[in-house]
Amino acid sequence: MGSSSSPVRCAWPQGDTQLRYPDLTGLEYDKVRSALLDSPAQVKLVILDC
């Protein structure tokens, strides 16, 4: 195993996502993660319909 100096970025495509610009037109994982961490809910559920 090695290590990487650049973080892994994930963007979930949406209906109008442009594959050339997923970070601009997709939903970034970091935004979903932040919303979950900021939520006062005790139970959190994320459903990915692939």
Secondary structure, 3 states (H helix, E strand, C coil): CCCCCCCCCCEECCCCCCCCCHHHHCEEHHHHHHHHHHCCCCCCCCCCCC
